[in-house]
Amino acid sequence: MALDLHRKYIEKKQDSAPLVPIKDIINSKYYLDPLELLGERSFNEPREIDESEIGSPIQEFFRDAVVFLTGGTGFMGKVLVEKLLRTCPHIKHIYLLIRSKKGKNVDQRLEDIFEDRLFKRLKHEVPKYYHKVSGVAGDCSLPGLGLSVSSRNTLINEVNIIFHGAATVRFDEHIRVAMNINVSGTRELLNLARKITNLKVMAHVSTAYSNCNRLHVEEKFYDPKVDYEDVLKLISSKDDQTLQDMTKEIIGDLPNTYAFTKSLAEDAIRREAQDLPILVFRPTVVIATYREPVRGWIDNVYGPTGLIVGAGTGVLHTYYGDSNMVTDMIPVDMVVNALICATKETATNKKDENIPIYTCSSAGQKPIRWIDFIEMNRRHGIYWPTIRAIWYYSFMATNNPYFYALLNFVCHIVPGYLLDTLAVIAGQKPILMKIYKKIDKVRDILAYFSDKEWTFT
């Protein structure tokens, strides 16, 4: 947000208060031009890559490759698409599974994807990228992935590499929806992969928290408490409300339907994909880009980003959680780089019959506690406030439920009702208490993760 603020100031000479020259922004503490921080002045000039030019081992792995990607419209999927198109000049084509949404067809949604600032570097360095990517109409929640006969035949005959990243990541998703997308969708893709003529490898993107009922997770498959086929039979025989009432009983000691269905999807791979060149990739908490293609890009406010946005805008002042716990966050561009490397490694160096599992985690090498994360955001939030702020930056996390209740009442509920009342009097729409109720809901959903830390090996 702060970088967006100063970029607007530089480009438009407005929306910043006070208006100061760039020399006053750049100092011993912040010694770079904000556009340098964003990376937009480090873009390479476009150049034609000769077909005979030999690249790195990974670039050569993707030479003439046809990639099929599910989840390409999502946060991590877009970064993966950008990385492949920009850095693998000899890649042949990328097919993205896209469903129609909000009255827009596949082609319109594909155009919308590439309007994102994320692709600014790609457009500058590889201006002829667009002919290498196509949208394929489909839906992971439907039988056969919702593919037409012609689309299915195209994929079967052309694709070499599959990245399966499509999933519903809502922790409170209805179990029927979560099972249909995360489990049935994975099984449908396995069936498709089995028919592909020249498949080199398939990468299944899971989560490091698919077995979060264990505080130490190894790179191996774990036996789930229930059989996914039994759960699929159950959801086909019950109505939505009955399933909603039964959800806690069904998921057992896992905290939400996301972790539960991701665990079952992994079990489906273990049981049904032994004959396929496949890997399971488990990232931890994925956050904004570190460096590529631009710094600090993100398109959602999930997890830690929500805390940054809430505190930075002066809306969120307190949160329930143990600030001494280590949080395992990793930038999305690093995650994508690791995914690409794991995919190439599995395709070229698989030595046994076991399906390889890769965990992408930062805490083992670069652990950061919540209290340190909060302090870094406080320092930057105060120095570079956003123009969208409605109050001063002030934020405190506590794991004392009574102290949290007091802080929540004083810092959220009282000013929320007061300002909403003033808004109504002024003829404006009250929004603060609606926001705080959403925050309370998210807090309850994430409560399981607020006082625990995990280790991965």
Helices and strands as residue ranges (DSSP letters): H 2-12, H 22-25, H 34-38, H 57-61, E 66-70, H 75-87, E 93-98, H 106-113, G 117-119, H 120-125, G 129-132, E 133-137, G 143-146, H 149-158, E 161-164, H 175-178, I 179-184, H 185-195, E 201-205, E 216-217, H 228-237, H 240-251, H 257-272, E 278-283, E 285-287, H 304-312, E 318-320, E 326-327, E 329-331, H 332-349, E 357-360, E 368-369, H 370-383, E 396-398, H 401-408, I 409-413, H 414-425, H 432-446, G 447-449, E 455-456
